[in-house]
Amino acid sequence: VTDQSMRAAAEHCPELQFVGFMGCPVTSQGVIHLTALQNLSVLDLRHISELNNETVMEVVRKCRKLSSLNLCLNWSINDRLVKFICKA
């Protein structure tokens, strides 16, 4: 799975509810496409090495049905993001 396939999934499968990309070679540029998935409820982004706080914040802001978000093993995630998610 790449950034391009994430974009294609968001464009062609707008009803996706459960998405997992654990350890895939995707970046924040690919993850941002998931903001188009209005029914997204479960998102697994474990061990995505090129993931940043701002991208995750945008996903949380736009995917209002999100009830489960796994960010384990993402070393760039910090307390600021965790605080933001708790308030969202």
N, CA, C and O atoms as a CHARMM CRD file, in Angstrom:
* protein
*
  352
    1    1 VAL  N      0.85300  -1.17400   0.00000 PROA 1      0.00000
    2    1 VAL  CA     0.00000   0.00000   0.00000 PROA 1      0.00000
    3    1 VAL  C      0.89300   1.22900   0.00000 PROA 1      0.00000
    4    1 VAL  O      1.84300   1.31400   0.77800 PROA 1      0.00000
    5    2 THR  N      0.59000   2.17100  -0.86500 PROA 2      0.00000
    6    2 THR  CA     1.37100   3.39800  -0.98700 PROA 2      0.00000
    7    2 THR  C      0.46300   4.61100  -0.82900 PROA 2      0.00000
    8    2 THR  O     -0.75000   4.47100  -0.67300 PROA 2      0.00000
    9    3 ASP  N      1.05000   5.79300  -0.87200 PROA 3      0.00000
   10    3 ASP  CA     0.26600   7.03100  -0.81600 PROA 3      0.00000
   11    3 ASP  C     -0.73700   7.08900  -1.96200 PROA 3      0.00000
   12    3 ASP  O     -1.86600   7.54500  -1.77900 PROA 3      0.00000
   13    4 GLN  N     -0.33300   6.63500  -3.13200 PROA 4      0.00000
   14    4 GLN  CA    -1.22400   6.66400  -4.29500 PROA 4      0.00000
   15    4 GLN  C     -2.41200   5.73200  -4.11100 PROA 4      0.00000
   16    4 GLN  O     -3.53000   6.07300  -4.49800 PROA 4      0.00000
   17    5 SER  N     -2.19000   4.57400  -3.53200 PROA 5      0.00000
   18    5 SER  CA    -3.30700   3.65800  -3.32300 PROA 5      0.00000
   19    5 SER  C     -4.24200   4.15900  -2.22700 PROA 5      0.00000
   20    5 SER  O     -5.43700   3.86700  -2.25200 PROA 5      0.00000
   21    6 MET  N     -3.70800   4.91000  -1.26700 PROA 6      0.00000
   22    6 MET  CA    -4.56600   5.51700  -0.24200 PROA 6      0.00000
   23    6 MET  C     -5.46900   6.56800  -0.88000 PROA 6      0.00000
   24    6 MET  O     -6.65000   6.66700  -0.54500 PROA 6      0.00000
   25    7 ARG  N     -4.91400   7.34600  -1.79400 PROA 7      0.00000
   26    7 ARG  CA    -5.71500   8.34700  -2.50200 PROA 7      0.00000
   27    7 ARG  C     -6.81100   7.66500  -3.32200 PROA 7      0.00000
   28    7 ARG  O     -7.96000   8.10700  -3.31900 PROA 7      0.00000
   29    8 ALA  N     -6.45600   6.59700  -4.01500 PROA 8      0.00000
   30    8 ALA  CA    -7.42800   5.86900  -4.82700 PROA 8      0.00000
   31    8 ALA  C     -8.53400   5.25900  -3.96500 PROA 8      0.00000
   32    8 ALA  O     -9.70500   5.29500  -4.34300 PROA 8      0.00000
   33    9 ALA  N     -8.17300   4.70700  -2.82500 PROA 9      0.00000
   34    9 ALA  CA    -9.17600   4.12900  -1.92500 PROA 9      0.00000
   35    9 ALA  C    -10.14000   5.20100  -1.43400 PROA 9      0.00000
   36    9 ALA  O    -11.34900   4.97300  -1.39400 PROA 9      0.00000
   37   10 ALA  N     -9.62700   6.34800  -1.06500 PROA 10     0.00000
   38   10 ALA  CA   -10.48600   7.44200  -0.58600 PROA 10     0.00000
   39   10 ALA  C    -11.41100   7.94300  -1.69100 PROA 10     0.00000
   40   10 ALA  O    -12.56700   8.27300  -1.42900 PROA 10     0.00000
   41   11 GLU  N    -10.91100   8.00000  -2.91400 PROA 11     0.00000
   42   11 GLU  CA   -11.72000   8.49100  -4.03500 PROA 11     0.00000
   43   11 GLU  C    -12.76500   7.48400  -4.49400 PROA 11     0.00000
   44   11 GLU  O    -13.89000   7.86100  -4.82200 PROA 11     0.00000
   45   12 HSD  N    -12.40000   6.20800  -4.52000 PROA 12     0.00000
   46   12 HSD  CA   -13.26700   5.19600  -5.12800 PROA 12     0.00000
   47   12 HSD  C    -14.05200   4.34500  -4.12500 PROA 12     0.00000
   48   12 HSD  O    -14.93900   3.58400  -4.51100 PROA 12     0.00000
   49   13 CYS  N    -13.72500   4.47800  -2.85300 PROA 13     0.00000
   50   13 CYS  CA   -14.42200   3.70700  -1.81000 PROA 13     0.00000
   51   13 CYS  C    -14.84900   4.64600  -0.68100 PROA 13     0.00000
   52   13 CYS  O    -14.41700   4.46800   0.45800 PROA 13     0.00000
   53   14 PRO  N    -15.67800   5.63100  -0.97200 PROA 14     0.00000
   54   14 PRO  CA   -16.00800   6.65500   0.02300 PROA 14     0.00000
   55   14 PRO  C    -16.77300   6.14300   1.23900 PROA 14     0.00000
   56   14 PRO  O    -16.88300   6.85500   2.23700 PROA 14     0.00000
   57   15 GLU  N    -17.30000   4.93200   1.17500 PROA 15     0.00000
   58   15 GLU  CA   -18.06400   4.39100   2.30000 PROA 15     0.00000
   59   15 GLU  C    -17.21200   3.54500   3.25800 PROA 15     0.00000
   60   15 GLU  O    -17.74900   2.93600   4.18300 PROA 15     0.00000
   61   16 LEU  N    -15.90100   3.50100   3.04500 PROA 16     0.00000
   62   16 LEU  CA   -15.03800   2.70900   3.93500 PROA 16     0.00000
   63   16 LEU  C    -15.23500   3.12800   5.38700 PROA 16     0.00000
   64   16 LEU  O    -15.32900   4.31300   5.70400 PROA 16     0.00000
   65   17 GLN  N    -15.29500   2.13200   6.25300 PROA 17     0.00000
   66   17 GLN  CA   -15.46200   2.39000   7.68100 PROA 17     0.00000
   67   17 GLN  C    -14.26900   1.90300   8.49000 PROA 17     0.00000
   68   17 GLN  O    -13.95000   2.48700   9.52600 PROA 17     0.00000
   69   18 PHE  N    -13.61500   0.86000   8.04300 PROA 18     0.00000
   70   18 PHE  CA   -12.50000   0.25800   8.76700 PROA 18     0.00000
   71   18 PHE  C    -11.27200   0.25200   7.86200 PROA 18     0.00000
   72   18 PHE  O    -11.29500  -0.33000   6.77800 PROA 18     0.00000
   73   19 VAL  N    -10.20500   0.89800   8.31100 PROA 19     0.00000
   74   19 VAL  CA    -9.00200   0.99800   7.49500 PROA 19     0.00000
   75   19 VAL  C     -7.78600   0.70700   8.36800 PROA 19     0.00000
   76   19 VAL  O     -7.66700   1.22500   9.47800 PROA 19     0.00000
   77   20 GLY  N     -6.88500  -0.13100   7.85000 PROA 20     0.00000
   78   20 GLY  CA    -5.65900  -0.44900   8.57100 PROA 20     0.00000
   79   20 GLY  C     -4.46300  -0.44800   7.63900 PROA 20     0.00000
   80   20 GLY  O     -4.47700  -1.10100   6.59600 PROA 20     0.00000
   81   21 PHE  N     -3.43500   0.28300   8.01600 PROA 21     0.00000
   82   21 PHE  CA    -2.22400   0.37500   7.20800 PROA 21     0.00000
   83   21 PHE  C     -0.97900   0.10600   8.04200 PROA 21     0.00000
   84   21 PHE  O      0.07300   0.69400   7.79100 PROA 21     0.00000
   85   22 MET  N     -1.08500  -0.76900   9.02200 PROA 22     0.00000
   86   22 MET  CA     0.03600  -1.03700   9.92000 PROA 22     0.00000
   87   22 MET  C      1.30000  -1.38900   9.15200 PROA 22     0.00000
   88   22 MET  O      1.33000  -2.34300   8.37400 PROA 22     0.00000
   89   23 GLY  N      2.34500  -0.59800   9.38500 PROA 23     0.00000
   90   23 GLY  CA     3.64600  -0.88400   8.81600 PROA 23     0.00000
   91   23 GLY  C      3.78300  -0.68400   7.32000 PROA 23     0.00000
   92   23 GLY  O      4.82500  -1.01100   6.75200 PROA 23     0.00000
   93   24 CYS  N      2.76700  -0.15800   6.67200 PROA 24     0.00000
   94   24 CYS  CA     2.84500   0.06300   5.22200 PROA 24     0.00000
   95   24 CYS  C      3.71400   1.28700   4.92700 PROA 24     0.00000
   96   24 CYS  O      3.81800   2.18400   5.76400 PROA 24     0.00000
   97   25 PRO  N      4.33000   1.33200   3.76500 PROA 25     0.00000
   98   25 PRO  CA     5.20200   2.45200   3.41300 PROA 25     0.00000
   99   25 PRO  C      4.41800   3.68300   2.96300 PROA 25     0.00000
  100   25 PRO  O      4.64900   4.20300   1.87100 PROA 25     0.00000
  101   26 VAL  N      3.50500   4.14300   3.79100 PROA 26     0.00000
  102   26 VAL  CA     2.73600   5.34700   3.48100 PROA 26     0.00000
  103   26 VAL  C      3.27300   6.49900   4.30700 PROA 26     0.00000
  104   26 VAL  O      3.96800   6.29500   5.30200 PROA 26     0.00000
  105   27 THR  N      2.94600   7.70500   3.88800 PROA 27     0.00000
  106   27 THR  CA     3.39500   8.89900   4.58600 PROA 27     0.00000
  107   27 THR  C      2.18600   9.74700   4.95600 PROA 27     0.00000
  108   27 THR  O      1.04800   9.39200   4.65200 PROA 27     0.00000
  109   28 SER  N      2.44500  10.85700   5.60700 PROA 28     0.00000
  110   28 SER  CA     1.36600  11.78300   5.94000 PROA 28     0.00000
  111   28 SER  C      0.65900  12.27100   4.68500 PROA 28     0.00000
  112   28 SER  O     -0.53700  12.55800   4.72000 PROA 28     0.00000
  113   29 GLN  N      1.38100  12.36900   3.58300 PROA 29     0.00000
  114   29 GLN  CA     0.77200  12.79800   2.31800 PROA 29     0.00000
  115   29 GLN  C     -0.29300  11.81300   1.84800 PROA 29     0.00000
  116   29 GLN  O     -1.25800  12.21900   1.20100 PROA 29     0.00000
  117   30 GLY  N     -0.14200  10.55400   2.15400 PROA 30     0.00000
  118   30 GLY  CA    -1.14800   9.56100   1.80700 PROA 30     0.00000
  119   30 GLY  C     -2.27200   9.50800   2.82000 PROA 30     0.00000
  120   30 GLY  O     -3.44300   9.40200   2.45500 PROA 30     0.00000
  121   31 VAL  N     -1.91800   9.58200   4.09400 PROA 31     0.00000
  122   31 VAL  CA    -2.91300   9.50600   5.16600 PROA 31     0.00000
  123   31 VAL  C     -3.91600  10.65200   5.07300 PROA 31     0.00000
  124   31 VAL  O     -5.09100  10.46700   5.39300 PROA 31     0.00000
  125   32 ILE  N     -3.48000  11.81500   4.64800 PROA 32     0.00000
  126   32 ILE  CA    -4.37700  12.97500   4.58200 PROA 32     0.00000
  127   32 ILE  C     -5.57100  12.71600   3.66000 PROA 32     0.00000
  128   32 ILE  O     -6.62300  13.33000   3.84000 PROA 32     0.00000
  129   33 HSD  N     -5.43200  11.83900   2.69700 PROA 33     0.00000
  130   33 HSD  CA    -6.54500  11.52100   1.79700 PROA 33     0.00000
  131   33 HSD  C     -7.70600  10.86400   2.54100 PROA 33     0.00000
  132   33 HSD  O     -8.84600  10.90900   2.08000 PROA 33     0.00000
  133   34 LEU  N     -7.42000  10.26600   3.67300 PROA 34     0.00000
  134   34 LEU  CA    -8.47100   9.60200   4.44100 PROA 34     0.00000
  135   34 LEU  C     -9.49400  10.58000   5.01000 PROA 34     0.00000
  136   34 LEU  O    -10.56800  10.16500   5.44700 PROA 34     0.00000
  137   35 THR  N     -9.17900  11.85500   5.00900 PROA 35     0.00000
  138   35 THR  CA   -10.13400  12.84900   5.51800 PROA 35     0.00000
  139   35 THR  C    -11.40100  12.89800   4.66500 PROA 35     0.00000
  140   35 THR  O    -12.41100  13.45300   5.09900 PROA 35     0.00000
  141   36 ALA  N    -11.36300  12.34100   3.48900 PROA 36     0.00000
  142   36 ALA  CA   -12.54400  12.29900   2.62000 PROA 36     0.00000
  143   36 ALA  C    -13.52100  11.19000   3.01900 PROA 36     0.00000
  144   36 ALA  O    -14.65000  11.15200   2.53000 PROA 36     0.00000
  145   37 LEU  N    -13.09500  10.30300   3.89300 PROA 37     0.00000
  146   37 LEU  CA   -13.93300   9.16900   4.29900 PROA 37     0.00000
  147   37 LEU  C    -14.82300   9.57500   5.47200 PROA 37     0.00000
  148   37 LEU  O    -14.42100   9.46400   6.63100 PROA 37     0.00000
  149   38 GLN  N    -15.99800  10.03100   5.17400 PROA 38     0.00000
  150   38 GLN  CA   -16.90800  10.55200   6.19200 PROA 38     0.00000
  151   38 GLN  C    -17.46600   9.47800   7.12300 PROA 38     0.00000
  152   38 GLN  O    -17.93300   9.80300   8.21500 PROA 38     0.00000
  153   39 ASN  N    -17.42900   8.21100   6.72200 PROA 39     0.00000
  154   39 ASN  CA   -17.94400   7.12100   7.55700 PROA 39     0.00000
  155   39 ASN  C    -16.85000   6.34700   8.27800 PROA 39     0.00000
  156   39 ASN  O    -17.12300   5.32500   8.90600 PROA 39     0.00000
  157   40 LEU  N    -15.62000   6.82600   8.19100 PROA 40     0.00000
  158   40 LEU  CA   -14.50000   6.13300   8.81300 PROA 40     0.00000
  159   40 LEU  C    -14.69700   6.06700  10.32600 PROA 40     0.00000
  160   40 LEU  O    -14.86100   7.09400  10.98500 PROA 40     0.00000
  161   41 SER  N    -14.67900   4.84500  10.87000 PROA 41     0.00000
  162   41 SER  CA   -14.86600   4.70200  12.31100 PROA 41     0.00000
  163   41 SER  C    -13.67100   4.03100  12.99900 PROA 41     0.00000
  164   41 SER  O    -13.43800   4.26100  14.18600 PROA 41     0.00000
  165   42 VAL  N    -12.91700   3.21100  12.27200 PROA 42     0.00000
  166   42 VAL  CA   -11.75400   2.53100  12.84400 PROA 42     0.00000
  167   42 VAL  C    -10.55900   2.75000  11.92300 PROA 42     0.00000
  168   42 VAL  O    -10.60900   2.45500  10.72900 PROA 42     0.00000
  169   43 LEU  N     -9.48400   3.27400  12.50600 PROA 43     0.00000
  170   43 LEU  CA    -8.28300   3.56700  11.72300 PROA 43     0.00000
  171   43 LEU  C     -7.05800   3.05700  12.46200 PROA 43     0.00000
  172   43 LEU  O     -6.81000   3.44000  13.60500 PROA 43     0.00000
  173   44 ASP  N     -6.29800   2.19800  11.81100 PROA 44     0.00000
  174   44 ASP  CA    -5.08300   1.62700  12.37800 PROA 44     0.00000
  175   44 ASP  C     -3.88200   2.16700  11.60900 PROA 44     0.00000
  176   44 ASP  O     -3.65700   1.80700  10.45300 PROA 44     0.00000
  177   45 LEU  N     -3.12100   3.03000  12.25900 PROA 45     0.00000
  178   45 LEU  CA    -1.92500   3.62700  11.64800 PROA 45     0.00000
  179   45 LEU  C     -0.67200   3.24400  12.43300 PROA 45     0.00000
  180   45 LEU  O      0.25800   4.04300  12.54900 PROA 45     0.00000
  181   46 ARG  N     -0.64600   2.03200  12.96800 PROA 46     0.00000
  182   46 ARG  CA     0.52700   1.59100  13.73100 PROA 46     0.00000
  183   46 ARG  C      1.75900   1.50900  12.83700 PROA 46     0.00000
  184   46 ARG  O      1.71000   1.04600  11.69700 PROA 46     0.00000
  185   47 HSD  N      2.85300   1.97400  13.40200 PROA 47     0.00000
  186   47 HSD  CA     4.18100   1.82000  12.79700 PROA 47     0.00000
  187   47 HSD  C      4.26500   2.43300  11.39200 PROA 47     0.00000
  188   47 HSD  O      4.77400   1.81400  10.45800 PROA 47     0.00000
  189   48 ILE  N      3.75500   3.65800  11.26800 PROA 48     0.00000
  190   48 ILE  CA     3.88400   4.42200  10.02500 PROA 48     0.00000
  191   48 ILE  C      5.00500   5.44000  10.26900 PROA 48     0.00000
  192   48 ILE  O      4.80500   6.41700  10.99100 PROA 48     0.00000
  193   49 SER  N      6.14100   5.22200   9.69200 PROA 49     0.00000
  194   49 SER  CA     7.32800   6.00700  10.04300 PROA 49     0.00000
  195   49 SER  C      7.25200   7.47100   9.61400 PROA 49     0.00000
  196   49 SER  O      7.90100   8.31600  10.23100 PROA 49     0.00000
  197   50 GLU  N      6.49800   7.79100   8.59900 PROA 50     0.00000
  198   50 GLU  CA     6.43300   9.15900   8.08200 PROA 50     0.00000
  199   50 GLU  C      5.10400   9.82400   8.42100 PROA 50     0.00000
  200   50 GLU  O      4.50100  10.47400   7.56700 PROA 50     0.00000
  201   51 LEU  N      4.64900   9.66800   9.64600 PROA 51     0.00000
  202   51 LEU  CA     3.37500  10.22800  10.08100 PROA 51     0.00000
  203   51 LEU  C      3.63700  11.38300  11.02900 PROA 51     0.00000
  204   51 LEU  O      4.45500  11.26400  11.94200 PROA 51     0.00000
  205   52 ASN  N      2.93900  12.52000  10.82100 PROA 52     0.00000
  206   52 ASN  CA     3.14700  13.66100  11.70700 PROA 52     0.00000
  207   52 ASN  C      1.87300  14.04800  12.44800 PROA 52     0.00000
  208   52 ASN  O      0.77300  13.64600  12.06800 PROA 52     0.00000
  209   53 ASN  N      2.03300  14.81900  13.49100 PROA 53     0.00000
  210   53 ASN  CA     0.92300  15.23900  14.34100 PROA 53     0.00000
  211   53 ASN  C     -0.15000  15.98500  13.56500 PROA 53     0.00000
  212   53 ASN  O     -1.33900  15.72700  13.75000 PROA 53     0.00000
  213   54 GLU  N      0.25200  16.90000  12.70200 PROA 54     0.00000
  214   54 GLU  CA    -0.70500  17.73700  11.98700 PROA 54     0.00000
  215   54 GLU  C     -1.63900  16.90400  11.11300 PROA 54     0.00000
  216   54 GLU  O     -2.83100  17.19800  11.02400 PROA 54     0.00000
  217   55 THR  N     -1.11400  15.88600  10.48100 PROA 55     0.00000
  218   55 THR  CA    -1.94300  15.01800   9.64000 PROA 55     0.00000
  219   55 THR  C     -2.97000  14.27800  10.48200 PROA 55     0.00000
  220   55 THR  O     -4.14400  14.21300  10.11600 PROA 55     0.00000
  221   56 VAL  N     -2.53900  13.72500  11.59500 PROA 56     0.00000
  222   56 VAL  CA    -3.46700  12.99900  12.46400 PROA 56     0.00000
  223   56 VAL  C     -4.53000  13.95300  13.00800 PROA 56     0.00000
  224   56 VAL  O     -5.69900  13.57900  13.10600 PROA 56     0.00000
  225   57 MET  N     -4.14400  15.16500  13.35700 PROA 57     0.00000
  226   57 MET  CA    -5.11500  16.16200  13.83400 PROA 57     0.00000
  227   57 MET  C     -6.17700  16.43700  12.77800 PROA 57     0.00000
  228   57 MET  O     -7.36300  16.54600  13.09200 PROA 57     0.00000
  229   58 GLU  N     -5.75200  16.54800  11.54400 PROA 58     0.00000
  230   58 GLU  CA    -6.69600  16.81000  10.45300 PROA 58     0.00000
  231   58 GLU  C     -7.64500  15.62800  10.25000 PROA 58     0.00000
  232   58 GLU  O     -8.83300  15.82400   9.99500 PROA 58     0.00000
  233   59 VAL  N     -7.13600  14.42600  10.35800 PROA 59     0.00000
  234   59 VAL  CA    -7.99300  13.23800  10.24300 PROA 59     0.00000
  235   59 VAL  C     -9.02800  13.23700  11.36900 PROA 59     0.00000
  236   59 VAL  O    -10.20500  12.96900  11.12600 PROA 59     0.00000
  237   60 VAL  N     -8.60200  13.53100  12.58600 PROA 60     0.00000
  238   60 VAL  CA    -9.52300  13.55700  13.73300 PROA 60     0.00000
  239   60 VAL  C    -10.57400  14.64900  13.54900 PROA 60     0.00000
  240   60 VAL  O    -11.74600  14.44400  13.86500 PROA 60     0.00000
  241   61 ARG  N    -10.15800  15.80600  13.04000 PROA 61     0.00000
  242   61 ARG  CA   -11.10500  16.91100  12.80600 PROA 61     0.00000
  243   61 ARG  C    -12.17100  16.55700  11.77700 PROA 61     0.00000
  244   61 ARG  O    -13.35100  16.84700  11.97400 PROA 61     0.00000
  245   62 LYS  N    -11.75900  15.93800  10.68900 PROA 62     0.00000
  246   62 LYS  CA   -12.66900  15.72200   9.55900 PROA 62     0.00000
  247   62 LYS  C    -13.43900  14.41400   9.61400 PROA 62     0.00000
  248   62 LYS  O    -14.54400  14.33000   9.07800 PROA 62     0.00000
  249   63 CYS  N    -12.88900  13.40500  10.24100 PROA 63     0.00000
  250   63 CYS  CA   -13.56200  12.09900  10.31900 PROA 63     0.00000
  251   63 CYS  C    -14.31200  12.02500  11.64500 PROA 63     0.00000
  252   63 CYS  O    -13.83500  11.42200  12.60700 PROA 63     0.00000
  253   64 ARG  N    -15.45600  12.62600  11.68400 PROA 64     0.00000
  254   64 ARG  CA   -16.21900  12.80800  12.92000 PROA 64     0.00000
  255   64 ARG  C    -16.78600  11.50600  13.48300 PROA 64     0.00000
  256   64 ARG  O    -17.17400  11.47200  14.65100 PROA 64     0.00000
  257   65 LYS  N    -16.84400  10.44800  12.70100 PROA 65     0.00000
  258   65 LYS  CA   -17.36500   9.16800  13.18800 PROA 65     0.00000
  259   65 LYS  C    -16.25700   8.25700  13.72500 PROA 65     0.00000
  260   65 LYS  O    -16.52100   7.12400  14.12700 PROA 65     0.00000
  261   66 LEU  N    -15.03200   8.75000  13.72900 PROA 66     0.00000
  262   66 LEU  CA   -13.89400   7.94900  14.17500 PROA 66     0.00000
  263   66 LEU  C    -14.04900   7.59800  15.65800 PROA 66     0.00000
  264   66 LEU  O    -14.15700   8.48500  16.50500 PROA 66     0.00000
  265   67 SER  N    -14.06000   6.31300  15.95800 PROA 67     0.00000
  266   67 SER  CA   -14.20600   5.87300  17.35000 PROA 67     0.00000
  267   67 SER  C    -12.97900   5.10200  17.84300 PROA 67     0.00000
  268   67 SER  O    -12.80500   4.92300  19.04800 PROA 67     0.00000
  269   68 SER  N    -12.12900   4.64500  16.92000 PROA 68     0.00000
  270   68 SER  CA   -10.92400   3.90700  17.29200 PROA 68     0.00000
  271   68 SER  C     -9.77000   4.35700  16.40100 PROA 68     0.00000
  272   68 SER  O     -9.86600   4.32300  15.17400 PROA 68     0.00000
  273   69 LEU  N     -8.68400   4.77700  17.03400 PROA 69     0.00000
  274   69 LEU  CA    -7.49700   5.24900  16.31900 PROA 69     0.00000
  275   69 LEU  C     -6.27000   4.64200  16.97600 PROA 69     0.00000
  276   69 LEU  O     -5.98300   4.93900  18.13600 PROA 69     0.00000
  277   70 ASN  N     -5.54100   3.79600  16.25600 PROA 70     0.00000
  278   70 ASN  CA    -4.35700   3.14900  16.79700 PROA 70     0.00000
  279   70 ASN  C     -3.12000   3.81500  16.21200 PROA 70     0.00000
  280   70 ASN  O     -2.90000   3.78900  15.00200 PROA 70     0.00000
  281   71 LEU  N     -2.31800   4.40800  17.08500 PROA 71     0.00000
  282   71 LEU  CA    -1.10500   5.11400  16.67600 PROA 71     0.00000
  283   71 LEU  C      0.15500   4.51700  17.30400 PROA 71     0.00000
  284   71 LEU  O      1.19200   5.17800  17.34700 PROA 71     0.00000
  285   72 CYS  N      0.07900   3.29400  17.78600 PROA 72     0.00000
  286   72 CYS  CA     1.22500   2.65500  18.42500 PROA 72     0.00000
  287   72 CYS  C      2.43800   2.63200  17.49100 PROA 72     0.00000
  288   72 CYS  O      2.30200   2.53700  16.27100 PROA 72     0.00000
  289   73 LEU  N      3.60100   2.71900  18.08300 PROA 73     0.00000
  290   73 LEU  CA     4.87900   2.61300  17.38200 PROA 73     0.00000
  291   73 LEU  C      5.11900   3.74800  16.38500 PROA 73     0.00000
  292   73 LEU  O      5.85600   3.57700  15.41400 PROA 73     0.00000
  293   74 ASN  N      4.50900   4.88600  16.62100 PROA 74     0.00000
  294   74 ASN  CA     4.77600   6.09000  15.81600 PROA 74     0.00000
  295   74 ASN  C      5.56800   7.05200  16.69300 PROA 74     0.00000
  296   74 ASN  O      5.00600   7.74300  17.54200 PROA 74     0.00000
  297   75 TRP  N      6.84900   7.08700  16.48100 PROA 75     0.00000
  298   75 TRP  CA     7.74600   7.80900  17.39000 PROA 75     0.00000
  299   75 TRP  C      7.65600   9.31700  17.24500 PROA 75     0.00000
  300   75 TRP  O      8.14700  10.03000  18.12000 PROA 75     0.00000
  301   76 SER  N      7.05400   9.83400  16.19000 PROA 76     0.00000
  302   76 SER  CA     6.93800  11.28600  16.03700 PROA 76     0.00000
  303   76 SER  C      5.68100  11.84500  16.70300 PROA 76     0.00000
  304   76 SER  O      5.53800  13.06200  16.81100 PROA 76     0.00000
  305   77 ILE  N      4.77900  10.98700  17.14500 PROA 77     0.00000
  306   77 ILE  CA     3.56600  11.43300  17.82900 PROA 77     0.00000
  307   77 ILE  C      3.95600  11.91400  19.21400 PROA 77     0.00000
  308   77 ILE  O      4.72900  11.25700  19.91200 PROA 77     0.00000
  309   78 ASN  N      3.41800  13.06800  19.61500 PROA 78     0.00000
  310   78 ASN  CA     3.80300  13.60600  20.92000 PROA 78     0.00000
  311   78 ASN  C      2.58400  13.93600  21.78100 PROA 78     0.00000
  312   78 ASN  O      1.44200  13.71700  21.37500 PROA 78     0.00000
  313   79 ASP  N      2.84800  14.46200  22.97000 PROA 79     0.00000
  314   79 ASP  CA     1.79400  14.76700  23.93200 PROA 79     0.00000
  315   79 ASP  C      0.80200  15.79600  23.41300 PROA 79     0.00000
  316   79 ASP  O     -0.37500  15.75200  23.77100 PROA 79     0.00000
  317   80 ARG  N      1.25400  16.71300  22.58100 PROA 80     0.00000
  318   80 ARG  CA     0.36000  17.72800  22.01500 PROA 80     0.00000
  319   80 ARG  C     -0.76000  17.06400  21.20900 PROA 80     0.00000
  320   80 ARG  O     -1.91800  17.47400  21.29700 PROA 80     0.00000
  321   81 LEU  N     -0.41700  16.05200  20.43200 PROA 81     0.00000
  322   81 LEU  CA    -1.41700  15.33600  19.64400 PROA 81     0.00000
  323   81 LEU  C     -2.36700  14.56600  20.55400 PROA 81     0.00000
  324   81 LEU  O     -3.58000  14.59400  20.34900 PROA 81     0.00000
  325   82 VAL  N     -1.82900  13.88800  21.54600 PROA 82     0.00000
  326   82 VAL  CA    -2.66400  13.11500  22.46700 PROA 82     0.00000
  327   82 VAL  C     -3.66300  14.04100  23.16000 PROA 82     0.00000
  328   82 VAL  O     -4.83500  13.69300  23.30300 PROA 82     0.00000
  329   83 LYS  N     -3.21000  15.19900  23.58200 PROA 83     0.00000
  330   83 LYS  CA    -4.09700  16.18700  24.22100 PROA 83     0.00000
  331   83 LYS  C     -5.18600  16.62700  23.25200 PROA 83     0.00000
  332   83 LYS  O     -6.35100  16.72300  23.63700 PROA 83     0.00000
  333   84 PHE  N     -4.82500  16.89400  22.00800 PROA 84     0.00000
  334   84 PHE  CA    -5.78900  17.30200  20.99200 PROA 84     0.00000
  335   84 PHE  C     -6.85700  16.23200  20.78200 PROA 84     0.00000
  336   84 PHE  O     -8.04700  16.54100  20.72800 PROA 84     0.00000
  337   85 ILE  N     -6.43400  14.97800  20.66400 PROA 85     0.00000
  338   85 ILE  CA    -7.36900  13.87100  20.43300 PROA 85     0.00000
  339   85 ILE  C     -8.33300  13.74300  21.62400 PROA 85     0.00000
  340   85 ILE  O     -9.52600  13.50500  21.43600 PROA 85     0.00000
  341   86 CYS  N     -7.82000  13.89700  22.82500 PROA 86     0.00000
  342   86 CYS  CA    -8.67600  13.77600  24.01300 PROA 86     0.00000
  343   86 CYS  C     -9.73700  14.87000  24.06500 PROA 86     0.00000
  344   86 CYS  O    -10.82400  14.64400  24.59700 PROA 86     0.00000
  345   87 LYS  N     -9.44800  16.03300  23.53000 PROA 87     0.00000
  346   87 LYS  CA   -10.39600  17.14000  23.54500 PROA 87     0.00000
  347   87 LYS  C    -11.37700  17.08900  22.38000 PROA 87     0.00000
  348   87 LYS  O    -12.44200  17.70500  22.43300 PROA 87     0.00000
  349   88 ALA  N    -11.01800  16.35400  21.32800 PROA 88     0.00000
  350   88 ALA  CA   -11.85900  16.32400  20.11500 PROA 88     0.00000
  351   88 ALA  C    -13.15900  15.58600  20.32400 PROA 88     0.00000
  352   88 ALA  O    -13.96300  15.47900  19.39800 PROA 88     0.00000
